Amino acid sequence: MRFLLPLLAVLCLSPGAHADDMPTYLLRIRDGRFSPESVEVVAGQRFRLTVSNDGPGASEFESLELRKELVLAPGVTRSLVFAPMKPGSYRFFDDFHPQTGQGRIVAH
C-alpha cells in the first residue's frame, strides 16, 4: 500500500491529468443552426466542446457516432469532454431542428 501513494501523486500531477489543460472549442446554437457548422480538432488529443444555446427554444447536440447527447434549454451553456479521436469526420445534429441543425467534428 505504501508504494501506491507516490504513484498516485505522480498521476495527479502529470500534465494530462488536469481538465483545464484540454483545448476547448466553442459551438453555438441559434435558430436551429450550429455555428460553426464544422469544428476542427487535433486527432489523438482529448478536448472539451462547450455548447451554448443562444436561441429562444430548446436545442440539442447529438452524435450517434460519438455517443454524445446534450439537450439545452434557452440560454444554457454546457460542456462535453471527448476522448482522443482517430482522423476523420464525425456528424452531429439537433433533433429539434432536423432540417437545419447539422454539423460535424473533423479530426486531423
Backbone as JSON Lines, residues from 0, in Angstrom:
{"i":0,"aa":"M","n":[0.81,-1.19,0.0],"ca":[0.0,0.0,0.0],"c":[0.87,1.27,0.0]}
{"i":1,"aa":"R","n":[2.01,1.21,0.69],"ca":[2.87,2.37,0.79],"c":[3.4,2.81,-0.58]}
{"i":2,"aa":"F","n":[3.61,1.88,-1.5],"ca":[4.15,2.22,-2.82],"c":[3.1,2.85,-3.72]}
{"i":3,"aa":"L","n":[1.81,2.73,-3.4],"ca":[0.76,3.32,-4.22],"c":[0.67,4.84,-4.07]}
{"i":4,"aa":"L","n":[1.0,5.37,-2.9],"ca":[0.9,6.81,-2.68],"c":[1.79,7.62,-3.62]}
{"i":5,"aa":"P","n":[3.07,7.27,-3.79],"ca":[3.88,8.03,-4.76],"c":[3.34,7.92,-6.18]}
{"i":6,"aa":"L","n":[2.85,6.75,-6.55],"ca":[2.28,6.56,-7.89],"c":[1.06,7.46,-8.08]}
{"i":7,"aa":"L","n":[0.18,7.5,-7.1],"ca":[-0.99,8.38,-7.19],"c":[-0.59,9.84,-7.28]}
{"i":8,"aa":"A","n":[0.43,10.24,-6.54],"ca":[0.91,11.63,-6.59],"c":[1.41,11.98,-7.98]}
{"i":9,"aa":"V","n":[2.16,11.09,-8.6],"ca":[2.67,11.33,-9.96],"c":[1.53,11.43,-10.95]}
{"i":10,"aa":"L","n":[0.54,10.54,-10.84],"ca":[-0.59,10.58,-11.77],"c":[-1.4,11.86,-11.61]}
{"i":11,"aa":"C","n":[-1.6,12.32,-10.4],"ca":[-2.37,13.54,-10.17],"c":[-1.64,14.79,-10.63]}
{"i":12,"aa":"L","n":[-0.32,14.76,-10.62],"ca":[0.45,15.93,-11.0],"c":[0.9,15.92,-12.46]}
{"i":13,"aa":"S","n":[0.6,14.84,-13.17],"ca":[1.03,14.76,-14.57],"c":[0.26,15.77,-15.41]}
{"i":14,"aa":"P","n":[0.88,16.28,-16.5],"ca":[0.25,17.33,-17.3],"c":[-1.1,16.94,-17.87]}
{"i":15,"aa":"G","n":[-1.32,15.69,-18.23],"ca":[-2.59,15.28,-18.83],"c":[-3.7,15.07,-17.83]}
{"i":16,"aa":"A","n":[-3.42,15.17,-16.54],"ca":[-4.41,14.87,-15.53],"c":[-5.39,16.02,-15.28]}
{"i":17,"aa":"H","n":[-5.08,17.21,-15.69],"ca":[-5.92,18.36,-15.4],"c":[-6.81,18.71,-16.58]}
{"i":18,"aa":"A","n":[-8.12,18.76,-16.33],"ca":[-9.08,19.06,-17.39],"c":[-8.88,20.44,-17.97]}
{"i":19,"aa":"D","n":[-8.33,21.38,-17.17],"ca":[-8.14,22.74,-17.66],"c":[-7.06,22.83,-18.73]}
{"i":20,"aa":"D","n":[-6.23,21.8,-18.85],"ca":[-5.18,21.79,-19.86],"c":[-5.71,21.38,-21.24]}
{"i":21,"aa":"M","n":[-6.95,20.93,-21.3],"ca":[-7.52,20.47,-22.56],"c":[-7.87,21.64,-23.46]}
{"i":22,"aa":"P","n":[-7.67,21.48,-24.77],"ca":[-8.17,22.5,-25.69],"c":[-9.69,22.54,-25.63]}
{"i":23,"aa":"T","n":[-10.25,23.74,-25.73],"ca":[-11.7,23.92,-25.68],"c":[-12.16,24.58,-26.96]}
{"i":24,"aa":"Y","n":[-13.21,24.02,-27.54],"ca":[-13.8,24.54,-28.77],"c":[-15.22,25.0,-28.45]}
{"i":25,"aa":"L","n":[-15.63,26.13,-29.01],"ca":[-16.94,26.69,-28.75],"c":[-17.89,26.4,-29.9]}
{"i":26,"aa":"L","n":[-19.11,26.01,-29.55],"ca":[-20.15,25.73,-30.53],"c":[-21.42,26.42,-30.06]}
{"i":27,"aa":"R","n":[-22.0,27.25,-30.92],"ca":[-23.22,27.97,-30.56],"c":[-24.38,27.42,-31.4]}
{"i":28,"aa":"I","n":[-25.55,27.42,-30.78],"ca":[-26.77,27.02,-31.48],"c":[-27.73,28.2,-31.41]}
{"i":29,"aa":"R","n":[-28.21,28.61,-32.58],"ca":[-29.18,29.71,-32.64],"c":[-30.08,29.49,-33.83]}
{"i":30,"aa":"D","n":[-31.38,29.61,-33.61],"ca":[-32.38,29.45,-34.67],"c":[-32.2,28.12,-35.41]}
{"i":31,"aa":"G","n":[-31.87,27.06,-34.66],"ca":[-31.76,25.73,-35.25],"c":[-30.52,25.51,-36.08]}
{"i":32,"aa":"R","n":[-29.51,26.35,-35.94],"ca":[-28.26,26.21,-36.71],"c":[-27.06,26.23,-35.77]}
{"i":33,"aa":"F","n":[-26.07,25.42,-36.13],"ca":[-24.81,25.39,-35.39],"c":[-23.84,26.4,-35.97]}
{"i":34,"aa":"S","n":[-23.09,27.04,-35.1],"ca":[-22.05,27.95,-35.54],"c":[-20.81,27.73,-34.67]}
{"i":35,"aa":"P","n":[-19.73,27.28,-35.29],"ca":[-19.58,26.93,-36.7],"c":[-20.23,25.57,-37.0]}
{"i":36,"aa":"E","n":[-20.48,25.32,-38.27],"ca":[-21.05,24.03,-38.66],"c":[-20.01,22.93,-38.63]}
{"i":37,"aa":"S","n":[-18.74,23.29,-38.74],"ca":[-17.65,22.32,-38.71],"c":[-16.64,22.75,-37.64]}
{"i":38,"aa":"V","n":[-16.35,21.84,-36.72],"ca":[-15.39,22.08,-35.65],"c":[-14.16,21.23,-35.95]}
{"i":39,"aa":"E","n":[-13.02,21.87,-36.14],"ca":[-11.79,21.15,-36.45],"c":[-10.98,20.96,-35.19]}
{"i":40,"aa":"V","n":[-10.62,19.68,-34.91],"ca":[-9.87,19.33,-33.71],"c":[-8.62,18.55,-34.1]}
{"i":41,"aa":"V","n":[-7.72,18.43,-33.16],"ca":[-6.49,17.66,-33.37],"c":[-6.77,16.19,-33.08]}
{"i":42,"aa":"A","n":[-6.51,15.33,-34.03],"ca":[-6.7,13.89,-33.84],"c":[-5.75,13.4,-32.75]}
{"i":43,"aa":"G","n":[-6.21,12.43,-31.96],"ca":[-5.38,11.84,-30.93],"c":[-5.26,12.66,-29.66]}
{"i":44,"aa":"Q","n":[-6.09,13.7,-29.51],"ca":[-6.0,14.57,-28.34],"c":[-7.38,14.76,-27.72]}
{"i":45,"aa":"R","n":[-7.47,14.58,-26.4],"ca":[-8.73,14.86,-25.7],"c":[-9.05,16.34,-25.85]}
{"i":46,"aa":"F","n":[-10.35,16.65,-25.86],"ca":[-10.75,18.05,-25.94],"c":[-12.12,18.25,-25.31]}
{"i":47,"aa":"R","n":[-12.41,19.51,-25.06],"ca":[-13.7,19.89,-24.49],"c":[-14.46,20.68,-25.55]}
{"i":48,"aa":"L","n":[-15.73,20.38,-25.69],"ca":[-16.62,21.13,-26.57],"c":[-17.64,21.85,-25.69]}
{"i":49,"aa":"T","n":[-17.61,23.18,-25.71],"ca":[-18.57,23.97,-24.95],"c":[-19.68,24.39,-25.89]}
{"i":50,"aa":"V","n":[-20.9,23.98,-25.56],"ca":[-22.07,24.21,-26.41],"c":[-22.98,25.21,-25.73]}
{"i":51,"aa":"S","n":[-23.38,26.24,-26.47],"ca":[-24.23,27.3,-25.93],"c":[-25.49,27.42,-26.77]}
{"i":52,"aa":"N","n":[-26.64,27.4,-26.13],"ca":[-27.9,27.6,-26.83],"c":[-28.27,29.08,-26.73]}
{"i":53,"aa":"D","n":[-28.05,29.8,-27.81],"ca":[-28.34,31.24,-27.86],"c":[-29.72,31.54,-28.43]}
{"i":54,"aa":"G","n":[-30.49,30.51,-28.69],"ca":[-31.8,30.69,-29.31],"c":[-32.93,30.76,-28.3]}
{"i":55,"aa":"P","n":[-34.15,30.99,-28.81],"ca":[-35.31,31.14,-27.93],"c":[-35.93,29.81,-27.46]}
{"i":56,"aa":"G","n":[-35.59,28.69,-28.1],"ca":[-36.19,27.41,-27.74],"c":[-35.13,26.37,-27.41]}
{"i":57,"aa":"A","n":[-35.6,25.2,-27.02],"ca":[-34.68,24.09,-26.7],"c":[-33.9,23.67,-27.94]}
{"i":58,"aa":"S","n":[-32.66,23.24,-27.71],"ca":[-31.8,22.74,-28.78],"c":[-31.04,21.53,-28.27]}
{"i":59,"aa":"E","n":[-30.43,20.81,-29.21],"ca":[-29.72,19.6,-28.82],"c":[-28.45,19.44,-29.64]}
{"i":60,"aa":"F","n":[-27.41,18.93,-28.97],"ca":[-26.21,18.45,-29.64],"c":[-26.27,16.94,-29.49]}
{"i":61,"aa":"E","n":[-26.28,16.21,-30.6],"ca":[-26.29,14.75,-30.54],"c":[-25.4,14.18,-31.63]}
{"i":62,"aa":"S","n":[-24.62,13.17,-31.26],"ca":[-23.81,12.43,-32.22],"c":[-23.92,10.95,-31.9]}
{"i":63,"aa":"L","n":[-24.51,10.21,-32.82],"ca":[-24.63,8.77,-32.63],"c":[-23.26,8.1,-32.72]}
{"i":64,"aa":"E","n":[-22.42,8.57,-33.66],"ca":[-21.08,8.0,-33.84],"c":[-20.22,8.16,-32.59]}
{"i":65,"aa":"L","n":[-20.35,9.31,-31.96],"ca":[-19.51,9.63,-30.8],"c":[-20.19,9.31,-29.47]}
{"i":66,"aa":"R","n":[-21.45,8.87,-29.55],"ca":[-22.22,8.51,-28.36],"c":[-22.31,9.66,-27.36]}
{"i":67,"aa":"K","n":[-22.66,10.83,-27.87],"ca":[-22.8,12.02,-27.04],"c":[-24.15,12.66,-27.31]}
{"i":68,"aa":"E","n":[-24.79,13.14,-26.24],"ca":[-26.06,13.83,-26.38],"c":[-26.17,14.88,-25.28]}
{"i":69,"aa":"L","n":[-26.65,16.05,-25.66],"ca":[-26.77,17.15,-24.73],"c":[-27.97,17.99,-25.14]}
{"i":70,"aa":"V","n":[-28.99,18.07,-24.28],"ca":[-30.16,18.89,-24.55],"c":[-30.01,20.17,-23.73]}
{"i":71,"aa":"L","n":[-30.21,21.3,-24.4],"ca":[-30.0,22.61,-23.77],"c":[-31.25,23.46,-23.82]}
{"i":72,"aa":"A","n":[-31.65,23.99,-22.68],"ca":[-32.73,24.96,-22.62],"c":[-32.19,26.29,-23.15]}
{"i":73,"aa":"P","n":[-33.05,27.24,-23.49],"ca":[-32.58,28.54,-23.97],"c":[-31.66,29.21,-22.95]}
{"i":74,"aa":"G","n":[-30.55,29.76,-23.43],"ca":[-29.62,30.48,-22.58],"c":[-28.65,29.61,-21.8]}
{"i":75,"aa":"V","n":[-28.7,28.3,-21.98],"ca":[-27.84,27.39,-21.23],"c":[-26.56,27.07,-22.0]}
{"i":76,"aa":"T","n":[-25.45,26.99,-21.27],"ca":[-24.16,26.59,-21.83],"c":[-23.65,25.42,-21.0]}
{"i":77,"aa":"R","n":[-23.22,24.35,-21.7],"ca":[-22.66,23.17,-21.02],"c":[-21.51,22.64,-21.85]}
{"i":78,"aa":"S","n":[-20.7,21.8,-21.23],"ca":[-19.52,21.26,-21.9],"c":[-19.54,19.74,-21.92]}
{"i":79,"aa":"L","n":[-18.93,19.2,-22.96],"ca":[-18.72,17.76,-23.11],"c":[-17.23,17.53,-23.3]}
{"i":80,"aa":"V","n":[-16.71,16.45,-22.73],"ca":[-15.31,16.08,-22.93],"c":[-15.27,14.88,-23.86]}
{"i":81,"aa":"F","n":[-14.41,14.96,-24.86],"ca":[-14.27,13.92,-25.87],"c":[-12.94,13.22,-25.72]}
{"i":82,"aa":"A","n":[-12.96,11.91,-25.85],"ca":[-11.73,11.11,-25.86],"c":[-10.99,11.39,-27.16]}
{"i":83,"aa":"P","n":[-9.69,11.09,-27.21],"ca":[-8.94,11.28,-28.46],"c":[-9.62,10.55,-29.62]}
{"i":84,"aa":"M","n":[-9.71,11.23,-30.76],"ca":[-10.37,10.66,-31.94],"c":[-9.35,10.29,-33.0]}
{"i":85,"aa":"K","n":[-9.72,9.31,-33.79],"ca":[-8.93,8.99,-34.97],"c":[-9.24,10.04,-36.03]}
{"i":86,"aa":"P","n":[-8.33,10.27,-36.97],"ca":[-8.63,11.22,-38.05],"c":[-9.92,10.83,-38.77]}
{"i":87,"aa":"G","n":[-10.73,11.83,-39.06],"ca":[-11.98,11.58,-39.77],"c":[-13.0,12.66,-39.5]}
{"i":88,"aa":"S","n":[-14.2,12.45,-40.02],"ca":[-15.3,13.39,-39.88],"c":[-16.43,12.7,-39.12]}
{"i":89,"aa":"Y","n":[-16.94,13.36,-38.09],"ca":[-17.95,12.8,-37.21],"c":[-19.16,13.72,-37.18]}
{"i":90,"aa":"R","n":[-20.29,13.22,-37.59],"ca":[-21.52,14.0,-37.73],"c":[-22.17,14.26,-36.37]}
{"i":91,"aa":"F","n":[-22.76,15.46,-36.22],"ca":[-23.64,15.74,-35.09],"c":[-24.86,16.49,-35.61]}
{"i":92,"aa":"F","n":[-25.93,16.52,-34.82],"ca":[-27.19,17.11,-35.28],"c":[-28.02,17.59,-34.1]}
{"i":93,"aa":"D","n":[-29.08,18.29,-34.42],"ca":[-30.05,18.79,-33.45],"c":[-31.4,18.17,-33.8]}
{"i":94,"aa":"D","n":[-31.87,17.24,-32.96],"ca":[-33.15,16.57,-33.21],"c":[-34.34,17.54,-33.22]}
{"i":95,"aa":"F","n":[-34.21,18.66,-32.53],"ca":[-35.29,19.65,-32.51],"c":[-35.37,20.42,-33.82]}
{"i":96,"aa":"H","n":[-34.29,20.44,-34.57],"ca":[-34.23,21.18,-35.85],"c":[-33.53,20.3,-36.9]}
{"i":97,"aa":"P","n":[-34.17,19.21,-37.33],"ca":[-33.5,18.25,-38.21],"c":[-33.13,18.79,-39.59]}
{"i":98,"aa":"Q","n":[-33.86,19.77,-40.09],"ca":[-33.55,20.29,-41.43],"c":[-32.33,21.21,-41.45]}
{"i":99,"aa":"T","n":[-32.13,21.96,-40.39],"ca":[-31.06,22.96,-40.37],"c":[-29.95,22.62,-39.37]}
{"i":100,"aa":"G","n":[-30.22,21.85,-38.36],"ca":[-29.26,21.56,-37.3],"c":[-28.35,20.41,-37.62]}
{"i":101,"aa":"Q","n":[-27.39,20.65,-38.51],"ca":[-26.44,19.63,-38.93],"c":[-25.02,20.19,-38.84]}
{"i":102,"aa":"G","n":[-24.1,19.35,-38.39],"ca":[-22.72,19.79,-38.31],"c":[-21.79,18.59,-38.23]}
{"i":103,"aa":"R","n":[-20.49,18.88,-38.05],"ca":[-19.52,17.79,-37.97],"c":[-18.29,18.24,-37.19]}
{"i":104,"aa":"I","n":[-17.66,17.26,-36.59],"ca":[-16.36,17.46,-35.97],"c":[-15.36,16.79,-36.9]}
{"i":105,"aa":"V","n":[-14.34,17.52,-37.29],"ca":[-13.32,16.97,-38.18],"c":[-12.01,16.87,-37.39]}
{"i":106,"aa":"A","n":[-11.52,15.65,-37.23],"ca":[-10.26,15.42,-36.52],"c":[-9.17,15.19,-37.56]}
{"i":107,"aa":"H","n":[-8.1,15.96,-37.44],"ca":[-6.97,15.8,-38.37],"c":[-5.67,16.04,-37.67]}
